[in-house]
Amino acid sequence: MNDETCKNLFDILQAAEEIETFTHGMDYQTYKDSPVVQRAVERDFEIIGEALNRIKKIDESILEAVSEHHRIIGFRNILIHGYDTVDDLIVWNAIANHLPVLVEEIRKLLDA
């Protein structure tokens, strides 16, 4: 794995861990009531999607180990371009249901 791909994987892991830190102990309503946390989380999801997009341009074969990478990149595009229509529940579900899987997959790639 080249250095640029490795850097992007570290960026993904760091952003994911920040999301976990920002939302630790929260439930959906607490998240919904915290615009500062929402913005921070959305920004980190943008970073994750952009880093995956950069990896795609460098070595698309790496993305085979990242489930739903196309959806994550698409999610990034929605957050950036459709910022005014972001559904908080969709973001929360991504945090609760998909982020742990992504973290595990990225850690495996970095350990390989």
ZITAHU-V428199 format. One line per field, one symbol per residue. ss: DSSP state (@ for helix, = for strand, . for the rest). phi: phi as a letter, one per 30 degrees, with the letter a starting at -180 (. if undefined). psi: psi as a letter, one per 40 degrees, with the letter a starting at -180 (. if undefined). A space follows every 50 residues. Layout:
BEGIN
ss->???
phi->???
psi->???
END
This chain:
BEGIN
ss->..@@@@@@@@@@@@@@@@@@@@@....@@@@@..@@@@@@@@@@@@@@@@ @@@@@@@@.@@@@@@...@@@@@@@@@@@@@.@@@..@@@@@@@@@@@@@ @@@@@@@@@@@.
phi->.dddddddddddddddddedddceidcedddddbdddedddddddddedd dddddeddaddddddcdhdddddddeddddccedbdceddddddddccde ddeddddddddd
psi->hiddddddddddddddddddddeheiidddddegdddddddddddddddd ddddddddgdddedehifdddddddddddddfdeehhddddddddddddd dddddddddde.
END
